Amino acid sequence: MLNKTHFFLLLLVLPVWVIAQQDKQYWVQFTEKNKDASAFENPFSLLSPRAIERRAAQSISFDALDLPVNEDHIASLNAPQIHVVSRWLNAVLVSGIDSARISKMPFVTHISPRIPMRKHISDAGFTYGQSALQVEMLKGDVIHNRGYTGQGVLIAVFDGGFNNAQNIPALAHLWQNNQIKGIYSFVNQDTNIFFPGSHGTHVLSVLAAKDDGVFVGTAPDADYWLFMTEDEVREVNAEEYNWLAAAEMSDSLGVDVINSSLGYSLFDPGQISYTLGDLDGQTSIVSQAAQFAARKGMLVVNSAGNSGSDPVWQKIQMPADADSVLAVGAVNPNRSRALFSSIGPTVDGRIKPDLMALGSQARYLTTSGFPTQGNGTSFASPLVAGLAACLRQAYPHHSAENLRQTILQSCDQYLTPDSLVGHGIPDFDIAVNNIVSVDAYGEDNKPYVYPNPANDLINVKWHESFTPSHARIFDVSGTLIETHELPLNLQRLEIDVRHLSDGAYFIHLYNNHKAYVQKFIKHGE
């Protein structure tokens, strides 16, 4: 916790970032997006193939949150600088506008000023060494020895700078094995994440380091996107919008797990701070972003905060207050709560933090690559996030909420949670053996495909509450194979797939309100 406190895809998410220096920015929210049947015709126009597969695996529908913001609305603002475009919140962050004129536009529901960020110049069989205690406390060594080390899972790290991370020997495998899938700084709107700041490097080492006998992280074989969303020098409102943008980009990229060792409450003078009354999981921009990220099928793990002994703000910080986030507090080596670890509950009475991990005398790597120790829930969060990625590797078709509940139910205080340690310390050996099914963010009576795999015919069935107008089959690269127009009141579709080559495909059902994707396998005899 910081105490100061493929191409189409790039076109989809990157042009909204424009470098600007203006005295005032405005957050402009629009009326409901215009929707028509064409909006849901092709999911690959909205998200990457990996993101489509993540949705299909969890039967998460496509809805208005996935649609782009109305371009005519944005153009009508006549804003010289557009900093953030959020499809989830249907809003833009802009500068250089006539706020009085825009506030009268019929498609604008809310406009508020924001102060911009000032920019800087630029079976594993591991021997854990220095990280042994913190990994073994969560039984991470047990699931590593079963072969779950995060391989094939995509983690996004939201943090400050990653100074010298590319040169640390214990992290070299990430670059050598192409495990770093991309980097981006939302602070400076470029790819220089390595300066300034080192907090991201420390956190990444807890997740990804692999130096056998010296230091091993909790998900050393996972893939990573590294996002610099935090200005480590000052605490400004722009950081929340950076977090939101990184979350939406993560959704588009198909990220499975987000680790955020960040939190927000009080900001620097001249910025807009929160009050304890705002700690409801819904008020802050960053908490709204975290909730949407979870509802899109990503598991969000966030540090609880280091304010436990602060007389002004003793509570968790945002977005740890969001109900769908795993908020991680800190314990000492003796498993007792560290006094600095932020407490709950939320203002609406929910248990927070959710669980605990080692954060006092925790081990991490310096920017020179040497093990050291430090204090902070910043180190507890990546311990849990990395092992959550290992759980995702073990259960690739379970929803993010299933994983979240499984982790909580493995905790040593699950039946007697409190506002100091939440549900206690998780046991990932228990978790990997006791996956639960809750599907909190899924919908009842979702479409399904059978038999699956199939060699001649597939049947697609859906509930009467969902009436698709079309069905389309895509291959895994997003190439459209065929389209079927569906008559009204049809409840089951039979499709001959004998002409398809063996392999994986997506069946996409949609109307002008909603869309679903299900994955199926064509397997010849």
KETOR-353682 format. One record per residue (C-alpha): residue in one letter; residue number from 1; x negated, y, z. Coordinates in steps of 0.25 Angstrom, whole numbers. Layout:
BEGIN
[A NUM [X Y Z]]
...
# end
This chain:
BEGIN
[M 1 [0 0 0]]
[L 2 [-6 13 -4]]
[N 3 [-5 22 8]]
[K 4 [-4 35 1]]
[T 5 [5 29 0]]
[H 6 [14 -32 -126]]
[F 7 [16 -18 -134]]
[F 8 [31 -16 -133]]
[L 9 [30 -17 -119]]
[L 10 [20 -6 -118]]
[L 11 [29 2 -126]]
[L 12 [40 -1 -117]]
[V 13 [33 3 -104]]
[L 14 [22 12 -107]]
[P 15 [26 25 -115]]
[V 16 [33 30 -103]]
[W 17 [20 34 -96]]
[V 18 [15 47 -100]]
[I 19 [4 54 -93]]
[A 20 [9 68 -88]]
[Q 21 [6 78 -78]]
[Q 22 [18 86 -74]]
[D 23 [22 93 -62]]
[K 24 [35 87 -60]]
[Q 25 [41 74 -65]]
[Y 26 [56 70 -65]]
[W 27 [63 56 -63]]
[V 28 [75 56 -72]]
[Q 29 [85 45 -71]]
[F 30 [95 42 -82]]
[T 31 [109 37 -83]]
[E 32 [112 22 -87]]
[K 33 [104 17 -99]]
[N 34 [112 16 -112]]
[K 35 [113 1 -115]]
[D 36 [118 -6 -127]]
[A 37 [117 -21 -133]]
[S 38 [103 -18 -140]]
[A 39 [97 -15 -127]]
[F 40 [96 -29 -122]]
[E 41 [94 -36 -136]]
[N 42 [79 -39 -134]]
[P 43 [73 -40 -120]]
[F 44 [59 -39 -126]]
[S 45 [61 -25 -130]]
[L 46 [62 -22 -115]]
[L 47 [52 -31 -108]]
[S 48 [40 -40 -111]]
[P 49 [41 -55 -113]]
[R 50 [35 -57 -99]]
[A 51 [46 -48 -93]]
[I 52 [57 -55 -101]]
[E 53 [52 -69 -96]]
[R 54 [52 -64 -82]]
[R 55 [66 -59 -83]]
[A 56 [70 -72 -90]]
[A 57 [64 -80 -79]]
[Q 58 [72 -73 -68]]
[S 59 [85 -71 -77]]
[I 60 [85 -56 -75]]
[S 61 [94 -48 -84]]
[F 62 [90 -36 -93]]
[D 63 [98 -24 -89]]
[A 64 [98 -9 -90]]
[L 65 [86 -8 -82]]
[D 66 [78 -14 -93]]
[L 67 [83 -4 -103]]
[P 68 [74 7 -107]]
[V 69 [77 21 -102]]
[N 70 [86 29 -113]]
[E 71 [75 36 -122]]
[D 72 [85 47 -126]]
[H 73 [87 50 -111]]
[I 74 [71 51 -109]]
[A 75 [70 59 -122]]
[S 76 [81 69 -118]]
[L 77 [72 73 -105]]
[N 78 [62 79 -115]]
[A 79 [51 75 -105]]
[P 80 [37 78 -109]]
[Q 81 [32 68 -100]]
[I 82 [38 54 -96]]
[H 83 [31 47 -85]]
[V 84 [40 35 -82]]
[V 85 [52 29 -89]]
[S 86 [60 19 -80]]
[R 87 [70 9 -86]]
[W 88 [73 3 -72]]
[L 89 [77 17 -66]]
[N 90 [82 23 -80]]
[A 91 [73 35 -77]]
[V 92 [61 43 -82]]
[L 93 [50 51 -75]]
[V 94 [47 63 -83]]
[S 95 [41 77 -82]]
[G 96 [41 90 -89]]
[I 97 [57 90 -90]]
[D 98 [68 100 -87]]
[S 99 [74 93 -75]]
[A 100 [86 102 -74]]
[R 101 [90 99 -89]]
[I 102 [88 84 -87]]
[S 103 [96 84 -74]]
[K 104 [108 88 -83]]
[M 105 [106 77 -93]]
[P 106 [118 67 -93]]
[F 107 [109 55 -93]]
[V 108 [101 59 -81]]
[T 109 [105 54 -68]]
[H 110 [94 59 -59]]
[I 111 [82 68 -60]]
[S 112 [71 70 -49]]
[P 113 [58 77 -49]]
[R 114 [45 69 -46]]
[I 115 [31 73 -44]]
[P 116 [21 66 -53]]
[M 117 [9 59 -50]]
[R 118 [-4 66 -52]]
[K 119 [-14 58 -60]]
[H 120 [-28 54 -57]]
[I 121 [-40 55 -67]]
[S 122 [-42 45 -71]]
[D 123 [-22 -119 -38]]
[A 124 [-30 -109 -36]]
[G 125 [-40 -114 -26]]
[F 126 [-44 -100 -22]]
[T 127 [-53 -97 -10]]
[Y 128 [-47 -83 -6]]
[G 129 [-59 -77 2]]
[Q 130 [-55 -64 7]]
[S 131 [-40 -65 3]]
[A 132 [-38 -78 10]]
[L 133 [-30 -73 22]]
[Q 134 [-20 -65 14]]
[V 135 [-17 -75 3]]
[E 136 [-16 -87 13]]
[M 137 [-7 -79 22]]
[L 138 [4 -80 11]]
[K 139 [0 -94 7]]
[G 140 [-5 -89 -6]]
[D 141 [-17 -99 -6]]
[V 142 [-6 -110 -6]]
[I 143 [1 -105 -19]]
[H 144 [-12 -102 -26]]
[N 145 [-17 -116 -24]]
[R 146 [-4 -121 -30]]
[G 147 [-8 -113 -43]]
[Y 148 [0 -101 -41]]
[T 149 [-9 -89 -42]]
[G 150 [0 -80 -50]]
[Q 151 [-4 -85 -64]]
[G 152 [6 -80 -75]]
[V 153 [12 -70 -65]]
[L 154 [12 -55 -68]]
[I 155 [9 -45 -57]]
[A 156 [10 -30 -58]]
[V 157 [2 -23 -48]]
[F 158 [7 -9 -45]]
[D 159 [-4 -1 -37]]
[G 160 [-14 10 -37]]
[G 161 [-27 9 -44]]
[F 162 [-34 -4 -48]]
[N 163 [-49 2 -46]]
[N 164 [-59 -8 -52]]
[A 165 [-49 -19 -52]]
[Q 166 [-54 -23 -66]]
[N 167 [-69 -25 -60]]
[I 168 [-66 -33 -48]]
[P 169 [-72 -47 -50]]
[A 170 [-60 -54 -42]]
[L 171 [-50 -47 -51]]
[A 172 [-58 -50 -64]]
[H 173 [-50 -62 -68]]
[L 174 [-38 -53 -69]]
[W 175 [-44 -46 -81]]
[Q 176 [-52 -58 -86]]
[N 177 [-39 -67 -87]]
[N 178 [-30 -56 -92]]
[Q 179 [-22 -56 -79]]
[I 180 [-22 -41 -80]]
[K 181 [-10 -39 -90]]
[G 182 [-11 -23 -89]]
[I 183 [-14 -11 -81]]
[Y 184 [-7 3 -81]]
[S 185 [-8 15 -72]]
[F 186 [5 22 -70]]
[V 187 [-2 33 -62]]
[N 188 [-11 37 -74]]
[Q 189 [-3 31 -85]]
[D 190 [-14 23 -91]]
[T 191 [-22 10 -88]]
[N 192 [-32 15 -78]]
[I 193 [-28 8 -66]]
[F 194 [-42 7 -61]]
[F 195 [-44 21 -55]]
[P 196 [-41 27 -46]]
[G 197 [-37 18 -34]]
[S 198 [-40 4 -29]]
[H 199 [-27 0 -22]]
[G 200 [-23 -8 -34]]
[T 201 [-36 -15 -35]]
[H 202 [-35 -20 -20]]
[V 203 [-20 -25 -22]]
[L 204 [-24 -32 -35]]
[S 205 [-35 -39 -28]]
[V 206 [-25 -45 -18]]
[L 207 [-17 -50 -30]]
[A 208 [-27 -54 -40]]
[A 209 [-41 -56 -35]]
[K 210 [-48 -69 -38]]
[D 211 [-61 -71 -32]]
[D 212 [-61 -85 -26]]
[G 213 [-67 -86 -12]]
[V 214 [-67 -71 -11]]
[F 215 [-54 -65 -14]]
[V 216 [-41 -70 -21]]
[G 217 [-28 -63 -23]]
[T 218 [-14 -69 -22]]
[A 219 [-11 -69 -38]]
[P 220 [-25 -70 -44]]
[D 221 [-20 -76 -57]]
[A 222 [-8 -67 -60]]
[D 223 [-7 -57 -71]]
[Y 224 [-7 -42 -67]]
[W 225 [-2 -28 -72]]
[L 226 [-9 -17 -64]]
[F 227 [-1 -5 -62]]
[M 228 [-7 8 -56]]
[T 229 [6 15 -51]]
[E 230 [0 21 -38]]
[D 231 [-8 34 -36]]
[E 232 [-17 30 -25]]
[V 233 [-21 44 -22]]
[R 234 [-7 50 -19]]
[E 235 [7 46 -17]]
[V 236 [17 52 -27]]
[N 237 [30 48 -32]]
[A 238 [25 45 -46]]
[E 239 [20 32 -40]]
[E 240 [34 26 -39]]
[Y 241 [37 29 -54]]
[N 242 [24 22 -57]]
[W 243 [29 10 -49]]
[L 244 [42 10 -56]]
[A 245 [35 11 -70]]
[A 246 [26 0 -66]]
[A 247 [37 -9 -62]]
[E 248 [45 -7 -75]]
[M 249 [32 -10 -83]]
[S 250 [30 -22 -75]]
[D 251 [44 -27 -78]]
[S 252 [41 -25 -93]]
[L 253 [28 -33 -92]]
[G 254 [35 -45 -85]]
[V 255 [28 -43 -71]]
[D 256 [32 -53 -61]]
[V 257 [26 -47 -48]]
[I 258 [24 -33 -44]]
[N 259 [14 -29 -33]]
[S 260 [15 -15 -28]]
[S 261 [6 -12 -16]]
[L 262 [13 2 -16]]
[G 263 [23 10 -8]]
[Y 264 [30 23 -8]]
[S 265 [37 31 3]]
[L 266 [30 45 6]]
[F 267 [23 52 -5]]
[D 268 [13 64 -5]]
[P 269 [17 78 -3]]
[G 270 [25 83 -14]]
[Q 271 [31 70 -18]]
[I 272 [44 64 -14]]
[S 273 [43 54 -3]]
[Y 274 [53 44 2]]
[T 275 [60 43 16]]
[L 276 [62 30 24]]
[G 277 [77 31 20]]
[D 278 [73 29 6]]
[L 279 [67 15 9]]
[D 280 [79 7 3]]
[G 281 [73 0 -8]]
[Q 282 [81 9 -18]]
[T 283 [77 23 -17]]
[S 284 [63 24 -21]]
[I 285 [59 23 -36]]
[V 286 [48 13 -33]]
[S 287 [58 4 -25]]
[Q 288 [69 5 -36]]
[A 289 [57 1 -46]]
[A 290 [54 -11 -37]]
[Q 291 [68 -16 -36]]
[F 292 [70 -15 -51]]
[A 293 [56 -23 -53]]
[A 294 [62 -34 -44]]
[R 295 [75 -35 -52]]
[K 296 [67 -36 -65]]
[G 297 [61 -49 -59]]
[M 298 [47 -44 -53]]
[L 299 [43 -47 -39]]
[V 300 [39 -34 -33]]
[V 301 [29 -35 -21]]
[N 302 [26 -22 -14]]
[S 303 [18 -18 -2]]
[A 304 [27 -14 10]]
[G 305 [18 -2 14]]
[N 306 [8 2 25]]
[S 307 [17 11 33]]
[G 308 [20 2 45]]
[S 309 [13 11 55]]
[D 310 [17 25 48]]
[P 311 [25 33 57]]
[V 312 [32 40 45]]
[W 313 [34 28 36]]
[Q 314 [33 15 42]]
[K 315 [42 7 32]]
[I 316 [39 0 19]]
[Q 317 [37 9 7]]
[M 318 [44 9 -7]]
[P 319 [46 0 -15]]
[A 320 [44 -10 -4]]
[D 321 [58 -6 1]]
[A 322 [64 -12 -12]]
[D 323 [72 -25 -8]]
[S 324 [67 -33 -20]]
[V 325 [52 -30 -17]]
[L 326 [43 -39 -8]]
[A 327 [38 -28 1]]
[V 328 [25 -34 8]]
[G 329 [20 -29 21]]
[A 330 [6 -32 28]]
[V 331 [2 -42 39]]
[N 332 [-11 -44 46]]
[P 333 [-20 -56 45]]
[N 334 [-12 -62 57]]
[R 335 [1 -61 49]]
[S 336 [6 -49 58]]
[R 337 [12 -36 52]]
[A 338 [1 -26 49]]
[L 339 [6 -13 56]]
[F 340 [4 -4 44]]
[S 341 [14 -13 36]]
[S 342 [26 -5 32]]
[I 343 [39 -10 38]]
[G 344 [54 -11 35]]
[P 345 [66 -11 34]]
[T 346 [71 -3 22]]
[V 347 [81 8 25]]
[D 348 [92 -2 21]]
[G 349 [87 -12 31]]
[R 350 [80 -22 22]]
[I 351 [68 -30 27]]
[K 352 [55 -25 22]]
[P 353 [44 -28 21]]
[D 354 [47 -41 14]]
[L 355 [35 -49 18]]
[M 356 [21 -48 23]]
[A 357 [6 -51 18]]
[L 358 [-8 -48 23]]
[G 359 [-10 -33 22]]
[S 360 [-18 -30 34]]
[Q 361 [-33 -34 32]]
[A 362 [-29 -39 18]]
[R 363 [-40 -42 8]]
[Y 364 [-42 -36 -5]]
[L 365 [-53 -32 -15]]
[T 366 [-59 -19 -16]]
[T 367 [-62 -12 -29]]
[S 368 [-76 -18 -29]]
[G 369 [-70 -32 -28]]
[F 370 [-73 -35 -13]]
[P 371 [-63 -40 -3]]
[T 372 [-59 -31 8]]
[Q 373 [-48 -29 17]]
[G 374 [-37 -19 20]]
[N 375 [-23 -16 25]]
[G 376 [-10 -13 17]]
[T 377 [2 -19 12]]
[S 378 [-4 -17 -2]]
[F 379 [-12 -30 1]]
[A 380 [0 -38 6]]
[S 381 [8 -35 -6]]
[P 382 [-1 -41 -17]]
[L 383 [-3 -53 -8]]
[V 384 [12 -56 -9]]
[A 385 [13 -51 -24]]
[G 386 [2 -61 -29]]
[L 387 [8 -73 -22]]
[A 388 [22 -69 -27]]
[A 389 [16 -70 -41]]
[C 390 [11 -84 -37]]
[L 391 [25 -87 -33]]
[R 392 [30 -81 -47]]
[Q 393 [20 -90 -54]]
[A 394 [26 -102 -46]]
[Y 395 [40 -98 -49]]
[P 396 [40 -91 -63]]
[H 397 [55 -92 -65]]
[H 398 [60 -87 -51]]
[S 399 [65 -73 -50]]
[A 400 [57 -62 -43]]
[E 401 [67 -62 -32]]
[N 402 [66 -77 -30]]
[L 403 [51 -75 -28]]
[R 404 [53 -63 -18]]
[Q 405 [63 -71 -10]]
[T 406 [54 -84 -10]]
[I 407 [42 -75 -5]]
[L 408 [51 -69 6]]
[Q 409 [57 -83 10]]
[S 410 [42 -88 12]]
[C 411 [39 -78 23]]
[D 412 [37 -82 37]]
[Q 413 [47 -72 42]]
[Y 414 [58 -74 32]]
[L 415 [69 -77 41]]
[T 416 [66 -66 51]]
[P 417 [61 -54 42]]
[D 418 [59 -40 49]]
[S 419 [55 -26 45]]
[L 420 [40 -28 49]]
[V 421 [36 -40 41]]
[G 422 [48 -43 32]]
[H 423 [49 -58 30]]
[G 424 [34 -60 34]]
[I 425 [23 -67 27]]
[P 426 [26 -75 15]]
[D 427 [21 -89 12]]
[F 428 [19 -92 -3]]
[D 429 [18 -107 -1]]
[I 430 [32 -107 4]]
[A 431 [36 -97 -7]]
[V 432 [31 -106 -18]]
[N 433 [38 -118 -12]]
[N 434 [51 -111 -9]]
[I 435 [56 -102 -21]]
[V 436 [69 -97 -18]]
[S 437 [80 -92 -28]]
[V 438 [88 -80 -26]]
[D 439 [89 -73 -39]]
[A 440 [93 -60 -32]]
[Y 441 [91 -52 -45]]
[G 442 [96 -62 -55]]
[E 443 [111 -62 -59]]
[D 444 [120 -74 -57]]
[N 445 [124 -82 -69]]
[K 446 [112 -78 -78]]
[P 447 [111 -84 -92]]
[Y 448 [103 -97 -93]]
[V 449 [97 -106 -103]]
[Y 450 [98 -121 -104]]
[P 451 [92 -131 -106]]
[N 452 [79 -124 -104]]
[P 453 [69 -129 -110]]
[A 454 [78 -133 -123]]
[N 455 [74 -140 -136]]
[D 456 [87 -138 -144]]
[L 457 [98 -129 -138]]
[I 458 [98 -119 -126]]
[N 459 [111 -114 -119]]
[V 460 [112 -100 -114]]
[K 461 [123 -98 -104]]
[W 462 [127 -86 -96]]
[H 463 [138 -81 -87]]
[E 464 [151 -74 -91]]
[S 465 [146 -62 -84]]
[F 466 [135 -60 -95]]
[T 467 [140 -60 -109]]
[P 468 [128 -59 -119]]
[S 469 [130 -54 -133]]
[H 470 [117 -59 -139]]
[A 471 [106 -70 -136]]
[R 472 [92 -69 -141]]
[I 473 [80 -78 -141]]
[F 474 [66 -73 -140]]
[D 475 [53 -80 -139]]
[V 476 [44 -76 -128]]
[S 477 [37 -65 -136]]
[G 478 [50 -58 -137]]
[T 479 [52 -62 -152]]
[L 480 [67 -63 -155]]
[I 481 [70 -77 -160]]
[E 482 [86 -77 -162]]
[T 483 [98 -69 -158]]
[H 484 [112 -75 -154]]
[E 485 [125 -66 -154]]
[L 486 [134 -71 -143]]
[P 487 [149 -71 -144]]
[L 488 [157 -65 -132]]
[N 489 [161 -74 -120]]
[L 490 [150 -84 -124]]
[Q 491 [144 -90 -111]]
[R 492 [134 -100 -117]]
[L 493 [125 -100 -129]]
[E 494 [118 -112 -136]]
[I 495 [106 -109 -144]]
[D 496 [98 -119 -153]]
[V 497 [84 -117 -150]]
[R 498 [78 -129 -158]]
[H 499 [72 -119 -169]]
[L 500 [64 -112 -158]]
[S 501 [49 -116 -156]]
[D 502 [46 -122 -142]]
[G 503 [43 -111 -132]]
[A 504 [50 -101 -123]]
[Y 505 [61 -91 -127]]
[F 506 [70 -81 -121]]
[I 507 [85 -81 -123]]
[H 508 [90 -66 -121]]
[L 509 [105 -64 -119]]
[Y 510 [110 -50 -119]]
[N 511 [122 -40 -120]]
[N 512 [122 -25 -119]]
[H 513 [122 -25 -103]]
[K 514 [112 -36 -99]]
[A 515 [102 -46 -105]]
[Y 516 [96 -59 -100]]
[V 517 [84 -67 -104]]
[Q 518 [82 -82 -102]]
[K 519 [70 -90 -106]]
[F 520 [71 -104 -112]]
[I 521 [61 -114 -117]]
[K 522 [62 -121 -131]]
[H 523 [56 -135 -130]]
[G 524 [57 -145 -141]]
[E 525 [58 -160 -139]]
# end
